[in-house]
Amino acid sequence: MTKSIEYVLRRGVSEIIVEEELLRLLESGKSLRLKMGFDPSRPDIHLGHVVGMRKLRQFQELGHQVVLIVGDWTAQIGDPSGTSQTRPMLTADEVRTNAETYMQQFFRVVDREKTELLWQSEWFGKFSLADVISLTSKFTVAQLLARDDFNKRHSSNKPIAVTELLYPLLQAYDSVVMEADVEFGGIDQKFNCLMGRDLQQMVGQNPQHVFLMPLLVGTDGQQKMSKSLDNYIAIEDAPNDMYGKVMSIPDSLMMDYFELITDVPDEELSEFRQQLSDGSVNPMELKKRLAREIVGQFHSGDDAREAESYFESVVQKKEIPEEIREISIQDLKGLSIKQQNKVSKKLEKGDELDNDEFEEGLFGEMTGTAKGLFTISLRLVLYELGLVSSKSEAKRLIDQRGIEVVHQDGSKIIVDDDRPLIRVGDAIKVGKRRWIKIVDKEA
């Protein structure tokens, strides 16, 4: 359903520069060129990105043209907006690989048929030193240091690379090349977007309007959603994981998520706020509605209902899921031998072992007992099976008592060291939503 202009300009918006002029343009019936740039420094899209993507789709439904600029040039510089640190530079191949994955996900929200795709390298690949000097001459160092994160780093004597100072200039030049009517970004991109507006005026173009959206706070309830902070919900997450992550957000964020990520009507959202205020609704029920809306958007209604059933049985009632990943005792033995061989080869070469390698060599060995129990390093197993992103994450889960072993008789133990006693038939719960079961292929 096409949204009204009023709805598009009001819901999920932080600031519009200049709103009155943009409204007149929209009402004139002119087809506008809408700029959205992305730096493919990482391949995956999370719900924080979706806030802006949904707004682009709404403008497309009003008849406007999205121009997606792939920052294959600036991604090799890095933009620290809001992070106060430098991103690592990427190779051209890394950038292109990330961009291809990003775009596949981008077009799950934005209409591909109404999107023009431009790569920065089309113009920056031809830039000469004279072009760079000409561009930099249009702005002062004082203007650049007015950007909040640059200012803070400069004031605290933290380094700022010259390449970083170039980033907002290059982003501004993108707006000139494509003659943008409107640039979209998170509120943390305000400075860069305004630079584009200024540069367009300097070269005689009409200045772009700037459309800024709120930053979605991540599942930790503290900082903006980010993969590097591990507080994100990826749009490629499996339904059960996506549902579970939404259920983990603080109650205080529910209405922000409803407003920014769903199409639940404003009238209903007003009712939700009133119900939460007067205590006439259990927040858990509203959060389940939110989780269904989000999972249904990126998967299907059936997937959302199944994910809710899974959550209720596995998380709320703490039951073992019916479908669970099985790992054989034989595979575990293979992991143990693989690790022992790895450490042995390094020792044979006379190489020194770091602390992690020493511990893995010492504890990676799989040991059985007369009662059919065995021990093996959980840190090693969970990492090798892809259940954690790093061995340090596995160690943290163990230290925080976030791993549980459920025996076949229903009894449970909370794992508090790296080598618990395990037997065939045991189910191991890792965190809130990940499970494996130990089986015997030869039984």
C-alpha positions in Angstrom: 0.0 0.0 0.0 1.4 3.4 -1.0 2.0 5.7 1.9 0.9 9.3 1.9 3.4 12.1 1.7 2.6 13.2 5.2 3.2 9.7 6.5 6.6 9.4 4.7 7.8 12.7 6.0 6.7 12.1 9.6 7.1 8.5 10.6 10.6 7.3 11.5 12.3 10.6 10.7 14.8 12.6 12.8 15.3 15.7 10.7 14.6 17.0 7.2 16.6 19.9 5.7 14.7 21.8 4.3 11.3 20.2 5.1 9.1 23.0 3.7 11.0 23.0 0.4 11.0 19.2 0.1 7.3 19.1 0.7 6.7 21.6 -2.1 8.8 19.4 -4.4 7.0 16.3 -3.5 3.6 17.9 -4.1 4.8 19.3 -7.5 4.8 15.8 -8.9 8.5 16.0 -10.0 10.3 12.7 -10.0 13.2 13.2 -7.5 16.7 11.6 -7.5 17.2 10.1 -4.1 20.7 9.4 -3.0 21.7 6.5 -0.7 25.3 5.6 -0.5 26.9 2.6 1.3 30.4 1.6 2.0 30.7 -2.2 1.6 33.1 -2.5 4.5 31.0 -5.4 5.7 28.8 -7.7 3.6 25.7 -8.1 5.7 22.7 -5.9 6.3 21.0 -5.6 9.7 17.9 -4.0 11.0 19.7 -0.7 11.6 20.3 -0.4 7.8 16.7 -1.3 7.1 15.4 1.9 8.8 16.7 3.9 5.8 16.0 1.3 3.2 12.3 1.2 4.2 12.1 4.9 3.8 13.6 4.7 0.3 11.0 2.1 -0.7 8.3 4.4 0.5 9.6 7.2 -1.7 9.8 4.8 -4.6 6.1 4.0 -4.1 5.5 7.7 -4.5 7.1 7.6 -7.9 10.7 8.7 -7.2 14.0 7.3 -8.3 16.6 5.8 -5.9 20.2 6.1 -6.9 22.3 3.6 -4.9 26.0 4.6 -4.8 28.4 1.8 -4.0 31.3 3.4 -2.1 33.9 1.1 -3.6 36.3 4.0 -3.4 35.6 5.4 0.1 35.3 1.9 1.6 39.1 1.7 1.0 39.5 4.9 3.1 37.0 4.2 6.0 34.5 6.6 7.6 34.6 6.7 11.4 31.2 8.5 11.8 30.0 8.0 15.3 32.7 5.5 16.2 35.7 7.8 16.9 38.1 5.2 15.4 39.5 4.4 12.0 38.1 1.5 10.0 40.6 -0.7 8.4 41.3 -0.2 4.7 40.0 -2.9 2.4 41.3 -4.3 -0.9 39.3 -3.7 -4.1 38.4 -7.4 -4.3 37.1 -7.4 -0.7 35.0 -4.4 -1.4 33.4 -5.9 -4.5 32.7 -9.2 -2.8 31.0 -7.4 0.1 29.1 -5.1 -2.2 27.6 -8.0 -4.2 26.3 -9.6 -0.9 25.1 -6.3 0.4 23.1 -5.6 -2.8 21.4 -9.0 -2.8 20.1 -8.1 0.6 19.4 -4.5 -0.2 16.9 -5.4 -2.9 14.9 -7.6 -0.5 13.6 -4.2 0.8 14.1 -1.6 -2.0 12.6 -2.1 -5.5 15.3 -3.1 -7.9 13.3 -1.9 -10.9 13.2 1.7 -9.5 16.9 1.8 -8.5 19.8 3.1 -10.5 23.2 1.7 -9.5 26.4 3.7 -9.6 30.0 2.8 -8.5 32.2 5.6 -7.2 35.1 4.2 -9.1 33.3 5.4 -12.3 34.4 8.9 -11.4 37.0 8.7 -8.7 39.0 6.2 -10.7 39.7 9.0 -13.1 40.6 11.6 -10.4 43.9 13.3 -10.9 46.0 15.1 -8.2 44.7 18.3 -9.6 41.1 17.2 -9.1 41.9 16.3 -5.5 43.5 19.7 -4.8 40.6 21.5 -6.5 38.1 19.6 -4.3 40.0 20.1 -1.0 40.4 23.9 -1.8 36.7 24.4 -1.4 36.7 23.5 2.3 38.8 24.5 5.4 40.3 22.3 8.1 38.2 24.3 10.6 35.0 23.1 8.7 36.1 19.5 8.9 37.1 19.7 12.6 33.6 20.9 13.3 32.4 17.3 12.8 31.7 15.9 16.2 33.8 12.8 16.1 36.8 14.6 14.5 36.5 17.4 17.1 36.5 15.0 20.0 39.5 13.1 18.7 41.4 16.3 17.9 40.6 17.7 21.4 41.9 14.5 23.1 45.0 14.4 20.9 43.9 11.2 19.2 45.2 10.7 15.6 43.1 11.6 12.6 44.4 10.4 9.2 44.4 12.8 6.3 42.5 10.2 4.3 39.7 10.3 6.9 39.4 14.1 6.4 38.9 13.4 2.7 36.0 11.1 3.3 33.2 13.7 3.7 34.6 15.6 0.7 34.3 12.5 -1.5 30.8 11.7 -0.2 29.9 15.3 -1.0 31.3 15.0 -4.5 29.0 12.0 -5.1 26.0 14.3 -4.7 27.4 16.6 -7.4 28.1 13.8 -9.9 24.6 12.3 -9.6 22.8 15.7 -9.1 21.0 14.4 -6.1 17.7 16.0 -5.0 17.6 14.3 -1.6 20.3 12.4 0.3 19.3 9.9 2.9 21.3 8.8 6.0 21.3 8.2 9.7 21.4 11.1 12.0 25.1 10.5 12.4 25.6 11.3 8.7 24.3 14.9 9.1 27.6 16.6 8.7 28.6 14.6 5.6 25.2 15.2 3.9 25.4 18.9 4.6 28.8 19.0 3.0 27.2 17.6 -0.2 24.6 20.3 0.0 27.3 23.0 0.3 29.4 21.6 -2.5 26.4 21.5 -4.9 25.7 25.2 -4.3 29.4 26.0 -4.9 29.2 24.4 -8.4 25.9 26.0 -9.3 23.5 23.1 -8.6 20.4 23.2 -6.6 21.3 22.1 -3.0 20.1 18.6 -2.1 17.6 18.2 0.7 18.8 16.1 3.6 16.6 13.3 5.0 17.9 11.9 8.3 16.6 8.9 10.2 17.1 7.8 13.8 19.8 5.3 14.7 18.3 2.0 15.8 19.7 0.9 19.2 20.9 -2.7 19.2 19.8 -5.7 21.3 22.1 -4.6 24.2 19.8 -1.5 24.7 22.9 0.7 24.9 24.5 1.5 21.5 23.5 1.8 17.9 23.1 -1.6 16.2 26.4 -2.8 14.9 28.0 -6.1 13.8 31.2 -5.1 15.5 29.3 -4.7 18.9 27.5 -8.0 18.3 24.2 -6.4 19.2 22.6 -6.7 15.7 19.8 -8.6 14.1 20.8 -9.5 10.5 18.1 -9.7 7.8 19.6 -13.1 6.8 19.2 -14.5 10.3 17.2 -17.8 10.4 13.6 -17.3 11.6 14.2 -18.8 15.0 17.3 -16.7 15.6 15.7 -13.5 14.4 12.6 -14.1 16.6 14.8 -14.8 19.6 16.9 -11.8 19.1 13.9 -9.5 18.8 12.6 -11.0 22.1 15.9 -10.2 23.8 15.6 -6.4 23.2 14.8 -4.3 26.3 11.1 -3.5 26.7 12.0 0.2 26.4 13.0 -0.2 22.8 9.8 -2.0 21.6 8.0 1.1 20.3 11.1 2.3 18.4 11.3 -1.0 16.6 7.6 -1.0 15.9 7.8 2.5 14.4 11.0 2.1 12.5 10.9 -1.5 11.2 7.2 -2.4 10.8 4.1 -1.1 9.1 1.8 -1.5 12.1 -0.5 1.6 11.8 0.1 4.6 14.0 -3.3 4.2 15.6 -2.3 0.8 16.9 1.1 2.1 18.1 -0.7 4.8 20.1 -2.8 2.1 21.7 0.3 0.1 22.5 1.9 3.1 24.2 -1.2 3.7 26.3 -1.4 0.0 27.3 2.2 0.0 28.3 1.8 3.2 30.3 -1.3 2.0 32.2 -0.1 -1.6 32.6 -3.1 -3.1 30.8 -0.9 -5.3 28.6 1.9 -7.7 29.3 5.0 -6.3 27.5 5.9 -9.9 26.5 2.7 -10.1 24.3 3.6 -6.9 22.5 7.1 -8.1 22.0 5.9 -11.3 20.5 3.7 -9.3 18.1 6.9 -7.3 17.2 8.9 -10.4 16.6 6.2 -11.9 14.4 6.0 -8.7 12.3 9.8 -8.6 11.7 10.2 -12.3 11.0 7.2 -12.3 8.7 8.7 -9.3 6.8 12.0 -11.1 6.0 10.7 -14.7 5.8 7.0 -15.6 5.9 4.0 -15.6 8.2 4.3 -19.4 8.6 8.0 -19.0 9.6 7.0 -16.4 12.1 4.5 -18.6 13.8 6.9 -21.6 13.8 9.6 -19.3 15.3 7.2 -18.2 18.0 6.3 -21.8 18.8 10.0 -22.7 19.0 10.6 -19.7 21.3 7.8 -20.6 23.7 8.8 -24.2 24.0 12.6 -23.9 24.0 13.2 -20.5 25.7 10.1 -20.0 27.8 9.4 -23.6 28.8 13.1 -24.6 28.5 12.4 -27.7 26.5 14.8 -29.3 24.1 13.8 -28.4 20.5 12.4 -31.2 18.3 14.9 -30.5 15.5 18.4 -30.3 16.8 21.8 -30.4 15.2 23.4 -33.8 15.9 27.2 -34.3 16.3 28.6 -37.8 16.5 31.0 -39.0 19.1 33.2 -40.1 16.1 33.3 -36.5 14.8 34.3 -35.3 18.2 37.2 -37.8 18.3 38.2 -36.5 14.9 38.3 -32.9 16.1 40.5 -34.0 19.0 42.9 -35.8 16.8 43.0 -32.9 14.4 43.9 -30.5 17.2 46.6 -32.8 18.6 48.2 -33.2 15.2 48.2 -29.4 14.7 50.0 -28.7 17.9 52.4 -31.7 17.4 53.5 -30.5 14.0 54.2 -27.0 15.3 56.3 -28.5 18.1 58.2 -30.7 15.7 59.1 -27.6 13.7 60.5 -26.0 16.9 57.9 -23.3 16.8 56.8 -21.8 20.1 53.1 -22.2 21.1 51.1 -19.2 22.2 48.9 -19.4 25.3 45.8 -20.5 23.3 47.7 -23.2 21.4 49.3 -24.5 24.6 45.9 -24.8 26.3 44.4 -26.4 23.2 47.2 -28.9 23.0 46.8 -29.7 26.7 43.0 -29.9 26.8 42.1 -30.8 23.3 42.7 -34.4 24.0 39.4 -36.4 24.2 39.4 -38.6 27.3 36.9 -41.4 28.0 36.0 -43.1 31.3 34.9 -46.5 32.4 31.3 -45.4 32.8 31.0 -44.3 29.2 31.5 -40.6 30.0 34.1 -38.5 28.2 35.6 -35.1 28.3 36.8 -32.8 25.5 37.5 -29.1 25.3 34.1 -27.4 24.8 35.9 -24.2 23.7 37.5 -26.0 20.9 34.3 -28.0 19.9 32.0 -25.0 19.9 34.4 -22.9 17.8 35.1 -25.7 15.3 31.4 -26.4 14.9 30.6 -22.7 14.2 28.4 -22.3 17.3 30.6 -19.3 18.5 32.5 -16.8 16.5 35.7 -17.2 18.4 37.3 -19.3 21.2 37.2 -16.3 23.4 33.4 -16.1 23.0 33.2 -19.8 24.1 35.4 -19.1 27.1 33.2 -16.1 28.0 30.0 -18.2 27.8 31.6 -20.8 30.1 32.8 -18.2 32.5 29.3 -16.6 32.5 27.6 -20.0 33.0 25.9 -19.7 29.6 26.3 -23.3 28.6 24.1 -26.1 29.9 24.2 -29.9 29.4 20.9 -31.7 29.5 21.0 -35.5 30.1 18.6 -38.0 28.6 16.9 -38.4 32.0 16.1 -34.6 31.9 18.6 -33.6 34.6 20.7 -30.6 33.8 24.1 -29.2 34.7 25.5 -25.7 34.2 29.0 -25.9 32.6 31.6 -24.1 34.7 34.8 -25.3 33.2 36.2 -26.1 29.7 36.1 -29.9 30.1 32.7 -31.1 31.5 31.7 -34.7 31.7 29.5 -35.5 28.7 27.9 -38.8 27.4 26.3 -39.9 24.2 22.6 -38.7 24.2 23.4 -35.4 26.0 22.1 -32.2 24.5 24.2 -29.1 24.9 22.6 -25.6 25.0 24.9 -22.8 24.0 23.6 -19.4 25.0 19.8 -18.9 24.6 19.1 -20.4 21.2 21.9 -22.8 20.0 21.8 -26.5 20.6 23.7 -29.6 19.7 23.1 -33.3 20.6 25.8 -35.9 20.9 25.0 -39.2 19.1 26.8 -42.4 18.2 26.7 -43.1 14.4 27.8 -46.7 15.0 25.1 -47.5 17.6 
